[in-house]
């Protein structure tokens, strides 16, 4: 089913809701009232919604809550003072974490954070971009201030965030070094890393010349050891955990990604030019949300787990 914006919005919709703080066991498929957009908001007919590891722990203070904070779909309604996007426009977005998510037929999101869906991607692929893409963008270019010709070390270079960070860093003109393990070593090279260190067989401190930026998606002892490879005046940016306190001339930052429609539109442009491509691990229908969330917490996933809400596989 494709919603071109001309269909009447139903009064009730399907939604996956976390009823109890019991992880996947707290998820229930319900039929609830379809929300309406308020001032500055849009109603999106959700076609696909992506899942992030551990996200069922985020809304525990406001249950019941709809999970999944990445969506792609079609604008189905406009709130007051919204002129862009138009009804019927395909969009994608990272929704704010303090409201209901997108594992439902419809979702309300602020108009300013949505961006046009890349034409070259289907809805399932587009839903896999917002959180890892914006995390990589903000980590590399806002917090990391990465510039062309600089050297960047990306820990977890083929992971959920790392695979997009590797592509973005290569696009920016930086010299990209990745760390990975097992089969991910070859994947990191395919994504564009100039050098890849297999953490399972070598210490990256012994294999990497000084870098301007470490972008960490792994945490733990990998993050703790990272200052050893950062030159004076360089930066460490982590999305995994707070970096250790440093006595050296190195700036260390931990951050949580923020929704940003302008940056998402820029990412969409890079997708259209072939510079960036998301990776999908697996796709599930809305009725199978529980196994989808179970998969998101499993070891060995490669890319995003996506819920195909409309069920047409696009």
C-alpha positions in Angstrom: 0.0 0.0 0.0 1.3 3.5 -0.9 -0.2 6.5 0.7 -0.1 9.5 -1.6 -1.6 11.8 1.0 -5.1 11.8 -0.5 -6.4 8.9 1.6 -8.4 9.9 4.7 -6.5 9.3 7.9 -8.3 6.7 10.0 -9.4 7.4 13.5 -7.5 4.4 14.9 -4.2 2.8 14.1 -2.0 -0.1 14.9 0.9 0.6 17.3 3.6 -1.3 19.1 3.7 -0.1 22.7 6.0 -0.8 25.6 3.5 -1.4 28.4 5.9 -2.7 31.1 9.6 -2.2 31.7 10.4 -5.8 30.8 12.2 -5.3 27.5 10.7 -7.2 24.6 8.3 -9.0 27.0 6.7 -5.6 27.6 5.8 -5.0 24.0 2.2 -5.3 22.9 0.5 -4.7 19.5 -2.5 -2.5 20.1 -5.1 -0.5 18.2 -5.1 3.1 19.6 -6.4 6.5 18.6 -4.5 8.1 15.7 -2.7 11.2 16.9 -3.1 14.6 15.2 -0.4 17.1 14.5 -0.1 20.2 16.7 1.4 23.5 15.9 4.6 23.1 14.0 4.1 19.4 13.6 3.3 16.9 10.8 1.5 13.6 10.8 3.5 10.9 8.9 2.0 7.8 7.5 4.8 5.5 8.5 6.1 3.1 5.9 9.2 1.8 7.8 10.7 2.3 11.3 14.2 1.3 12.4 15.3 -0.1 15.7 18.3 0.9 17.9 19.9 -1.5 20.4 18.8 -0.9 24.0 16.2 1.7 23.1 13.5 -0.1 25.1 15.2 1.3 28.2 14.8 4.9 27.1 11.1 5.6 27.7 10.7 3.9 31.1 9.5 7.1 32.8 6.6 7.6 30.4 5.0 4.2 29.8 3.1 3.1 27.8 5.3 4.3 24.9 5.7 3.6 21.2 9.4 2.7 20.4 11.5 3.2 17.3 12.8 6.7 16.7 13.7 6.5 13.0 11.1 6.6 10.4 10.4 7.0 6.7 7.0 7.6 5.2 4.6 10.0 3.6 3.2 13.3 5.1 -0.5 12.7 5.8 -1.4 15.8 7.8 -0.1 19.3 8.7 -0.4 21.2 12.0 -0.9 24.9 12.3 1.9 27.1 10.8 3.4 24.3 8.7 3.8 24.9 5.0 6.7 22.6 4.3 6.8 19.7 3.8 3.6 19.2 1.8 1.0 16.5 2.2 2.0 13.5 0.1 5.7 14.2 0.3 7.9 11.2 1.1 10.1 12.0 4.1 12.4 10.5 6.7 13.4 11.6 10.2 15.0 11.0 13.6 12.2 11.7 16.0 12.8 13.3 19.5 13.4 10.8 22.2 11.0 12.3 24.7 7.9 11.5 22.7 6.3 8.4 21.1 8.2 6.8 18.3 7.3 5.4 15.0 6.5 1.7 15.4 3.0 2.4 14.3 0.9 3.3 11.3 1.2 7.0 12.0 3.6 9.2 13.9 3.6 12.9 14.8 6.9 14.7 14.5 8.1 18.3 14.5 8.1 19.6 10.9 11.6 21.1 11.2 13.3 17.7 11.8 11.9 15.9 8.7 13.8 15.8 5.4 12.9 14.7 1.9 13.4 10.9 1.5 16.2 10.1 -1.0 14.6 9.1 -4.2 17.1 6.4 -4.8 16.2 4.6 -1.6 13.1 2.6 -0.7 11.3 3.4 2.5 13.0 0.5 4.3 16.5 1.7 3.4 15.7 5.3 4.2 14.5 4.4 7.7 18.0 2.9 8.4 19.8 6.2 8.0 18.6 8.9 10.5 20.1 7.8 13.8 23.4 6.4 12.7 23.8 8.9 9.9 23.2 11.9 12.2 25.3 10.4 14.9 28.2 10.0 12.5 27.7 13.5 11.0 27.6 15.2 14.4 30.4 13.2 15.9 32.8 13.8 13.0 32.0 17.3 11.9 30.3 19.1 14.8 32.1 17.7 17.9 35.1 16.3 16.1 35.6 19.2 13.7 37.1 16.9 11.1 38.6 18.6 8.1 39.9 17.4 4.8 43.4 15.9 4.9 43.2 15.2 8.6 43.6 11.7 10.0 40.7 10.0 11.8 40.6 6.7 13.6 37.1 5.2 13.7 36.6 2.4 16.3 33.9 0.0 15.1 34.4 1.2 11.5 31.9 -1.4 10.1 29.3 -1.2 12.9 25.9 0.4 13.0 27.2 4.0 13.3 30.7 3.2 12.2 29.8 2.1 8.7 28.3 5.5 7.9 31.0 7.3 9.8 33.6 5.5 7.6 31.8 6.6 4.4 31.3 10.2 5.6 34.9 10.5 6.7 36.2 9.2 3.3 33.8 11.6 1.5 35.2 14.5 3.5 38.7 14.0 2.2 40.1 12.7 5.5 42.6 9.8 5.8 40.4 7.1 7.4 41.7 4.4 9.7 39.3 1.9 11.1 39.4 -0.7 13.8 37.2 -3.8 13.5 37.3 -7.6 14.2 36.6 -10.7 12.2 34.7 -10.3 9.0 34.2 -6.6 9.7 37.8 -5.9 8.8 37.1 -6.6 5.1 33.8 -4.7 5.3 35.6 -1.6 6.7 37.9 -1.6 3.8 35.0 -1.9 1.3 33.4 1.1 3.0 36.4 3.2 2.2 38.8 3.0 5.1 42.4 3.6 3.9 43.8 1.4 6.7 42.1 -1.1 9.0 43.4 -2.6 12.2 42.1 -6.0 13.3 41.6 -5.5 17.1 41.5 -9.3 17.5 45.1 -9.7 16.3 46.9 -6.3 16.9 46.9 -3.4 19.3 45.9 -0.3 17.4 48.3 1.8 19.4 51.2 -0.2 17.9 49.8 0.0 14.3 48.5 3.6 14.0 50.4 6.8 13.5 49.1 9.8 15.4 45.6 11.0 14.4 43.7 14.3 14.7 40.5 12.6 15.8 39.3 9.4 17.3 35.6 8.7 16.7 34.6 5.9 19.1 31.6 3.7 18.9 32.9 0.9 21.0 33.8 2.2 24.5 35.4 0.2 27.2 39.2 -0.4 27.1 39.3 0.5 23.4 38.2 4.1 24.4 40.5 4.1 27.4 43.5 3.3 25.3 42.7 5.8 22.5 44.6 8.9 23.9 47.8 7.1 23.0 47.2 7.7 19.3 45.9 11.3 19.4 48.4 14.0 18.6 48.5 17.1 20.8 45.6 19.4 20.1 43.5 16.5 18.8 40.1 15.2 19.8 38.4 12.1 21.0 34.6 11.9 20.4 32.6 8.9 21.8 29.0 7.9 21.4 29.6 4.8 23.6 30.4 6.3 27.0 32.2 9.2 28.7 35.9 9.3 27.8 38.4 9.0 30.5 39.8 12.2 32.1 42.9 13.3 30.3 45.9 15.2 31.5 47.3 15.6 27.9 46.5 18.3 25.4 43.6 16.3 23.9 39.9 17.3 24.0 37.5 14.5 24.9 33.7 14.6 24.3 30.8 12.3 24.8 27.5 13.2 23.1 24.0 12.0 22.4 22.7 12.6 18.8 20.0 15.2 18.2 17.4 15.3 15.5 18.3 17.7 12.7 16.4 18.1 9.5 19.0 20.2 7.7 21.8 17.7 8.4 19.5 14.8 7.4 18.8 16.6 4.1 22.5 16.9 3.5 22.9 13.1 4.2 20.1 12.5 1.7 22.0 14.4 -0.9 25.1 12.3 -0.3 23.0 9.2 -0.7 21.7 10.5 -4.0 25.2 11.1 -5.3 26.3 7.6 -4.2 28.7 8.7 -1.5 26.8 7.1 1.4 24.7 3.9 1.5 23.0 2.3 4.6 23.2 -1.3 5.5 20.2 -3.4 6.4 20.6 -6.5 8.7 17.0 -7.7 8.6 13.4 -6.6 8.0 10.3 -7.6 10.0 6.6 -6.8 9.7 4.9 -4.7 12.4 3.2 -7.8 13.9 6.7 -9.3 14.5 8.1 -6.4 16.5 9.1 -8.7 19.4 11.5 -10.8 17.3 12.7 -7.6 15.6 13.7 -6.1 18.9 15.2 -9.4 20.0 17.4 -9.3 16.8 18.5 -5.8 17.6 20.1 -7.0 20.8 21.8 -10.1 19.3 25.5 -10.4 18.7 26.7 -10.3 15.1 24.1 -8.0 13.6 25.3 -6.2 10.4 23.4 -3.0 9.9 20.0 -1.8 11.0 16.9 -3.9 11.9 13.9 -2.3 10.2 10.2 -2.8 10.8 8.3 -2.7 7.5 5.0 -1.1 8.7 3.1 -1.2 5.4 4.3 -4.7 4.6 5.2 -4.2 0.9 9.0 -4.6 1.4 9.9 -1.2 -0.1 
